[in-house]
């Protein structure tokens, strides 16, 4: 379960920010996790609940935005949104797609007290 490893890395970032900014608690986090990132949002929420227990982030709301995957079709040249890396081009039906976006993992918002 690499979601647990991602949460451990997230907590290192949060601890660094807590030290730099001096907040006591995290109330809400917003992550952007592209559909090509190979992370399951529900597994990530579960891992976050487990790793945040008895910490300054316990009970924090974890919001996850999942932008679509973007690919360039090497057959027709279109840049298209697709659900998975194995999807066909919605323009021409070809499977010769080159991913160009949708694998990001970012902490974009943090609400603290």
C-alpha positions as CSV (number, residue, x, y, z in Angstrom):
1,X,0.0,0.0,0.0
2,X,2.0,3.0,-1.2
3,X,-0.7,5.3,0.0
4,X,0.7,4.9,3.5
5,X,4.2,6.0,2.2
6,X,2.6,9.0,0.6
7,X,0.9,9.9,3.9
8,X,4.2,9.6,5.7
9,X,5.8,12.0,3.2
10,X,2.8,14.3,3.6
11,X,3.3,14.4,7.3
12,X,7.0,15.3,6.9
13,X,5.8,18.3,4.8
14,X,3.2,19.2,7.4
15,X,5.7,19.0,10.3
16,X,8.1,21.2,8.4
17,X,5.3,23.8,7.7
18,X,4.2,23.6,11.3
19,X,7.7,24.3,12.5
20,X,8.1,27.2,10.0
21,X,4.7,28.8,10.6
22,X,4.0,27.9,14.2
23,X,0.4,26.5,14.0
24,X,-1.1,24.1,16.5
25,X,-3.5,22.0,14.4
26,X,-4.4,21.2,10.8
27,X,-8.1,21.4,10.1
28,X,-8.3,20.8,6.4
29,X,-5.9,19.8,3.6
30,X,-6.6,19.8,-0.1
31,X,-4.6,17.5,-2.4
32,X,-4.6,17.4,-6.2
33,X,-3.9,13.8,-7.3
34,X,-4.1,13.1,-11.0
35,X,-5.8,10.0,-12.3
36,X,-2.6,8.7,-13.7
37,X,-0.9,8.9,-10.3
38,X,-1.8,5.3,-9.4
39,X,-3.2,6.4,-6.0
40,X,-6.6,5.3,-4.8
41,X,-8.3,8.2,-3.1
42,X,-10.2,6.0,-0.6
43,X,-7.1,4.1,0.4
44,X,-5.3,7.5,0.8
45,X,-8.1,8.7,3.1
46,X,-7.8,5.6,5.1
47,X,-4.0,5.9,5.3
48,X,-4.3,9.5,6.3
49,X,-6.8,8.6,9.1
50,X,-4.4,6.0,10.4
51,X,-1.2,8.2,10.2
52,X,-2.9,11.3,11.7
53,X,-4.1,9.6,14.9
54,X,-2.8,11.3,18.0
55,X,-1.1,14.0,15.9
56,X,-1.7,17.7,15.2
57,X,-3.7,16.6,12.2
58,X,-6.0,14.2,13.8
59,X,-9.6,14.7,12.6
60,X,-8.5,17.0,9.7
61,X,-10.7,17.0,6.6
62,X,-8.8,15.6,3.7
63,X,-10.1,16.9,0.3
64,X,-8.9,15.2,-2.8
65,X,-9.3,16.7,-6.3
66,X,-8.7,14.3,-9.2
67,X,-8.1,16.0,-12.5
68,X,-8.5,13.8,-15.6
69,X,-5.6,12.3,-17.3
70,X,-4.4,14.1,-20.4
71,X,-2.8,12.4,-23.4
72,X,-1.7,13.3,-26.8
73,X,-2.8,10.9,-29.5
74,X,0.1,10.0,-31.6
75,X,-2.3,8.8,-34.4
76,X,-4.5,11.9,-34.8
77,X,-2.5,14.5,-32.9
78,X,-5.4,15.5,-30.6
79,X,-4.8,16.3,-26.9
80,X,-7.5,14.4,-25.1
81,X,-8.8,13.7,-21.6
82,X,-8.9,10.0,-20.7
83,X,-9.9,8.0,-17.7
84,X,-6.9,5.7,-17.7
85,X,-3.6,5.1,-19.5
86,X,-5.3,2.2,-21.3
87,X,-8.2,4.2,-22.7
88,X,-8.7,4.8,-26.4
89,X,-8.5,8.2,-28.0
90,X,-12.0,9.6,-27.9
91,X,-11.3,11.4,-31.2
92,X,-10.1,8.6,-33.4
93,X,-10.3,5.4,-31.3
94,X,-6.5,4.8,-31.5
95,X,-4.5,3.4,-28.5
96,X,-1.3,5.2,-29.4
97,X,-1.5,7.8,-26.5
98,X,1.3,9.7,-24.9
99,X,0.5,10.9,-21.4
100,X,1.1,14.6,-20.9
101,X,-0.7,15.3,-17.6
102,X,-2.7,13.8,-14.8
103,X,0.1,12.2,-12.7
104,X,0.6,15.2,-10.3
105,X,0.4,14.9,-6.6
106,X,0.3,18.3,-4.8
107,X,-0.7,19.7,-1.5
108,X,-2.6,22.9,-2.7
109,X,-4.4,24.1,0.4
110,X,-3.9,23.9,4.1
111,X,-6.2,25.3,6.8
112,X,-4.6,25.5,10.2
113,X,-5.2,27.1,13.6
